[in-house]
Amino acid sequence: MQSFGPSGTSPETQVGDSLDPQIRRFVSALAEAWAQHPEVASLPVTEKRRIAEIVRTPWRQGGPVMTETRDISLATRHGPVRARLHRPTGGDEALPALIYLHGGGWTMFSLDTHDRIMRELAARSGATVVGIDYSLSPEAKFPQALEEIVDAVRGLHGQARALGIDPERFAIGGDSAGANLSVTTSLLLRDAGTGPALRGMLLIYGCFIDEISPEASSGFGADGNLLTTAEMATFWHNYLVRPEEVLNPLVSPLRAELAGLPPAFVIGAQCDVLAEQSRAFDAKLSQAGVDVQFIEYAGATHSFLEAVSIADVAERAIADGAAWLRKSFQQ
């Protein structure tokens, strides 16, 4: 989940010397951009979203040019949802596909804010990347977004050949709330035994449970960081109808039985309030017998992949994720 905006003290005072210098530039630039707008805490969520789109605009620009980019509509039990297809290469070959779910605390952001990340992954992996524009909270509470995604994945699989996608080579992935939704979608597909047999899960600085340790809360979750403990509490409140739903494994997948899930690549960020959750999820996947690779990127914050235009650590993480996808699709 990515922050609405800066709160309290400067990010630099919270993360100390741990922050990668290039990522520090990214964090400072975001803080300066948010400062050009009214204090967001008292604004309606629709206005927060509008400002977030403006603030994130420079970070989605540039990057790889696709052979084909188009928006399509996918039917779900809640009505049609929009999806964006990025095809990196031409020709008639049916490419593998990564279904991508953007982050933002189930509340913020869009296919646009994450457009460059999707194009970077497409270009480097050689796979078509399809982002799903699921409904946001608090207007759409759990389980609407999850149900939309499950239905969209099945619909996408059903028309794969017409879209130039190999129906036997699907993977799913996302960042933050998108990582959460990637795992819970995989759990539902596993248990139903229908839909595509996913080749893998690309899980980027994910939120996998509502619990944050006191150490994380007072450290990288303190005011002034890119994502705070207080903001996480707001996001959970937005997403759920009732607080006790956090006990549902389809809300908090660290509470789920993970055996039988697809292989996973877990990307963690050292300077992130959710870093401990990536570590814990890696350990639980391994204990469940799931093939998992985990890398925690030193000096990186939440949202750091968006800094790929200026930060070597973001470049490295995207390259690592794409290489893992290529290998998963070749097996």
Summary of the structure (lengths in Angstrom):
residues: 331
radius of gyration: 18.2
end to end distance: 31.5
largest distance: 53.4
contacts: 1243
relative contact order: 0.16
helix: 44%
strand: 18%
